[in-house]
């Protein structure tokens, strides 16, 4: 079945997209600023850490076009796209690679941030659970991997500009309105209220676990009393 107007991106995936973009960009800005902004850097990191969990469930049980199976970038699809022979709506094979890389990088960054420290005033929620050498290694990976995020964000912006100027395709409008103007298949499955509730519950559970608020308070060593002579 084809139609001239297709419900491409449902509301939950649109909220996921824009909230993830806002959280990642704000976390980068607050991390670069440092100082008192580090507390917001940590909070924004927690906001971002639940997003991959939500998208993982939605990628298997969400609507048709949001499912990984509908846009998984197999070598054959990538080759067809590079030859100009790929036909479809939603994420093209190269965009799919970028989406998967972005989700993986955000998850990696968040997990390293939970263990990181700045040797001044900031410690991640799980800092006290491991030794200093491992903390420092996690901090180093956290600072290095952000460069991958820069590249992925730049790739997204470049792709949007390329499609708008060269292919005359507006990639932003469907992510705002949810509608794709053109031929293609309407979504046929997934995206129930139960799936949404489970996705949100899992995301909140991941954020709670990552916050470390469930950990016992660290024991402060007792100090010996001083005596005045």
C-alpha positions as CSV (number, residue, x, y, z in Angstrom):
1,X,0.0,0.0,0.0
2,X,1.3,3.5,-0.8
3,X,0.0,6.9,0.1
4,X,0.8,10.5,-0.6
5,X,1.0,11.3,3.1
6,X,2.5,8.9,5.6
7,X,2.6,8.9,9.4
8,X,6.3,8.4,9.6
9,X,7.4,9.5,13.2
10,X,5.0,9.1,16.1
11,X,5.0,11.5,19.0
12,X,7.1,9.4,21.4
13,X,10.0,9.1,18.9
14,X,9.8,12.8,18.1
15,X,10.0,13.7,21.8
16,X,12.9,11.2,22.2
17,X,14.7,12.8,19.3
18,X,14.5,16.4,20.4
19,X,15.0,15.7,24.1
20,X,18.1,13.6,23.4
21,X,19.5,16.4,21.1
22,X,18.8,19.0,23.8
23,X,20.4,16.9,26.6
24,X,23.5,16.0,24.6
25,X,24.2,19.6,23.4
26,X,23.5,21.0,26.9
27,X,25.7,18.3,28.5
28,X,28.5,19.2,26.1
29,X,28.2,22.9,26.8
30,X,28.0,22.5,30.6
31,X,31.0,20.1,30.6
32,X,33.1,22.6,28.6
33,X,32.1,25.4,30.9
34,X,33.0,23.5,34.0
35,X,32.9,25.0,37.5
36,X,29.5,25.2,39.1
37,X,28.0,24.0,35.8
38,X,29.3,20.5,36.5
39,X,26.4,19.7,38.7
40,X,24.1,20.4,35.7
41,X,26.5,18.4,33.5
42,X,25.8,15.4,35.7
43,X,22.1,16.0,35.8
44,X,22.0,16.3,32.0
45,X,24.0,13.1,31.7
46,X,21.4,11.3,33.7
47,X,18.7,12.7,31.5
48,X,20.6,11.4,28.5
49,X,21.4,7.9,30.0
50,X,17.7,6.8,30.0
51,X,17.2,7.7,26.3
52,X,19.0,4.6,24.8
53,X,17.0,2.3,27.1
54,X,13.8,3.9,25.8
55,X,14.9,3.6,22.1
56,X,16.0,0.0,22.6
57,X,12.5,-1.1,23.5
58,X,10.9,1.2,20.9
59,X,13.3,-0.2,18.3
60,X,11.9,-3.7,18.8
61,X,8.2,-3.0,19.7
62,X,7.5,0.4,18.4
63,X,5.7,1.4,15.2
64,X,6.9,0.0,11.8
65,X,9.3,2.8,10.8
66,X,10.8,3.1,14.2
67,X,11.8,-0.5,14.4
68,X,15.4,-1.5,13.9
69,X,14.3,-4.2,11.5
70,X,12.9,-1.5,9.1
71,X,16.2,0.4,8.8
72,X,19.0,-1.9,10.0
73,X,22.0,-0.9,7.8
74,X,23.0,-4.2,6.2
75,X,25.9,-4.2,3.8
76,X,23.5,-4.8,0.9
77,X,21.4,-1.8,1.9
78,X,24.5,0.4,2.3
79,X,25.8,-0.7,-1.1
80,X,22.4,0.0,-2.8
81,X,22.3,3.4,-1.2
82,X,25.8,4.3,-2.4
83,X,24.8,3.2,-5.9
84,X,21.6,5.3,-5.8
85,X,19.4,2.2,-5.9
86,X,18.0,2.3,-2.4
87,X,14.4,3.3,-2.1
88,X,12.6,3.9,1.2
89,X,11.4,6.4,3.8
90,X,12.7,7.1,7.2
91,X,16.4,6.5,8.0
92,X,18.5,5.7,4.9
93,X,21.3,3.2,5.5
94,X,24.0,5.8,6.2
95,X,21.7,7.7,8.5
96,X,20.9,4.4,10.3
97,X,24.6,3.9,10.9
98,X,24.8,7.3,12.4
99,X,21.8,6.7,14.6
100,X,23.2,3.5,16.0
101,X,26.6,5.1,16.5
102,X,25.0,8.1,18.3
103,X,23.0,5.8,20.6
104,X,26.1,3.7,21.4
105,X,28.3,6.8,22.0
106,X,25.8,8.4,24.3
107,X,25.5,5.1,26.3
108,X,29.3,4.8,26.4
109,X,29.8,8.5,27.5
110,X,27.1,8.2,30.2
111,X,28.6,5.0,31.6
112,X,32.1,6.5,31.8
113,X,30.7,9.7,33.3
114,X,29.2,7.7,36.2
115,X,32.8,6.8,37.2
116,X,34.6,10.0,36.3
117,X,36.1,12.8,38.4
118,X,37.8,16.1,37.8
119,X,40.3,16.0,40.7
120,X,38.7,19.1,42.1
121,X,35.1,19.0,43.2
122,X,33.2,16.7,40.9
123,X,32.8,12.9,41.3
124,X,30.5,10.6,39.4
125,X,27.8,8.7,41.3
126,X,29.8,5.5,41.2
127,X,33.2,7.1,41.9
128,X,33.6,5.6,45.4
129,X,32.9,2.0,44.1
130,X,36.2,1.6,42.2
131,X,39.9,2.5,42.7
132,X,41.4,5.8,41.7
133,X,43.3,4.4,38.7
134,X,40.0,3.1,37.2
135,X,38.4,6.4,37.9
136,X,41.1,8.3,36.0
137,X,40.9,5.8,33.1
138,X,37.1,6.3,32.9
139,X,37.6,10.1,33.0
140,X,40.1,9.9,30.2
141,X,37.7,7.9,28.0
142,X,34.9,10.3,28.9
143,X,36.9,13.3,27.7
144,X,38.2,11.5,24.6
145,X,34.9,10.0,23.4
146,X,33.2,13.4,23.3
147,X,35.1,14.0,20.1
148,X,33.1,11.2,18.5
149,X,29.9,13.0,19.6
150,X,31.2,16.2,17.9
151,X,31.7,14.2,14.7
152,X,28.3,12.6,14.8
153,X,26.5,15.9,15.5
154,X,28.4,17.5,12.7
155,X,27.5,14.6,10.4
156,X,23.8,15.1,11.3
157,X,23.9,18.8,10.6
158,X,25.8,18.2,7.3
159,X,23.3,15.5,6.2
160,X,20.3,17.8,6.9
161,X,21.9,20.6,4.9
162,X,22.8,18.3,2.0
163,X,19.3,16.8,1.8
164,X,17.7,20.3,1.9
165,X,20.0,21.9,-0.6
166,X,20.9,19.1,-3.0
167,X,18.0,16.6,-2.8
168,X,15.3,19.2,-1.9
169,X,14.2,17.0,1.0
170,X,13.2,18.6,4.3
171,X,14.3,16.1,7.0
172,X,13.4,18.3,9.9
173,X,9.7,18.8,9.1
174,X,8.7,15.1,9.5
175,X,10.5,15.0,12.9
176,X,8.4,18.0,14.0
177,X,5.0,17.1,12.5
178,X,5.4,13.4,12.2
179,X,4.2,13.3,8.5
180,X,6.1,12.4,5.4
181,X,4.9,13.8,2.1
182,X,5.4,11.2,-0.6
183,X,4.9,7.6,-1.5
184,X,5.5,4.7,0.9
185,X,4.0,2.2,3.3
186,X,1.9,3.3,6.2
187,X,3.0,1.9,9.6
188,X,1.2,-1.4,10.3
189,X,2.2,-2.5,13.8
190,X,3.6,-1.6,17.2
191,X,3.6,1.5,19.4
192,X,0.9,0.5,21.8
193,X,0.2,2.2,25.1
194,X,1.6,-0.8,26.9
195,X,4.8,-0.5,24.9
196,X,5.1,3.2,25.7
197,X,4.5,2.6,29.4
198,X,7.1,-0.2,29.5
199,X,9.7,1.9,27.6
200,X,9.2,4.9,29.9
201,X,9.4,2.7,33.0
202,X,12.6,1.1,31.8
203,X,14.1,4.5,31.0
204,X,13.2,5.8,34.5
205,X,14.6,2.7,36.1
206,X,17.9,3.2,34.2
207,X,18.1,6.8,35.3
208,X,17.4,5.9,38.9
209,X,20.0,3.2,38.9
210,X,22.6,5.5,37.3
211,X,21.9,8.3,39.8
212,X,23.4,6.3,42.6
213,X,20.8,7.5,45.1
214,X,20.2,3.9,46.1
215,X,23.8,3.5,47.3
216,X,24.5,3.6,51.0
217,X,26.0,6.9,52.2
218,X,29.8,6.7,52.4
219,X,31.2,6.3,55.9
220,X,33.2,9.2,57.0
221,X,36.3,8.2,59.0
222,X,36.2,9.2,62.6
223,X,38.8,11.9,63.6
224,X,40.7,11.8,66.8
225,X,39.7,14.5,69.3
226,X,42.2,17.2,69.8
227,X,43.3,18.2,73.3
228,X,44.3,21.6,74.5
229,X,47.1,21.7,76.9
